[in-house]
Amino acid sequence: MTILPMNIPKRGLNEKEAAEYCGLSASAFTRLVGKFVIPGPIPETRRWDRCALDAALDRLSGLTTNTTTSNALDQGMARDG
């Protein structure tokens, strides 16, 4: 496996890294993933997409609104209020 240069952040994060990236404890991260507030791992992997986490955090903080996409994250957020 090739090591990325320090100036290129890796995109696929393991669960612990994803929780830390979001500024959450592991238990809070797991709870929010279960409620579809934070996206789950990339299908068939145990890696979280850093860009998907950014998009979710942007929506939660009100920085962006995405009305053109209806996915599991949006549906879960609407359901859980």
FENDA-V624273 format. One record per pair of residues at least 6 apart in sequence whose ideal C-beta (glycine too) atoms are under 6 Angstrom apart, sorted by sequence separation. I is the first residue (numbers start at 0). GAP is how many residues later the second one is. If there is no record, write none. Layout:
i = (I	I)
gap = (GAP	GAP)
This chain:
i = (3	31	40	57	18	32	40	41	12	18	38	38	37	17	21	38	11	12	35	12	35	10	35	34)
gap = (6	6	6	6	7	7	7	7	8	10	13	17	18	30	31	34	35	35	36	37	37	39	40	45)
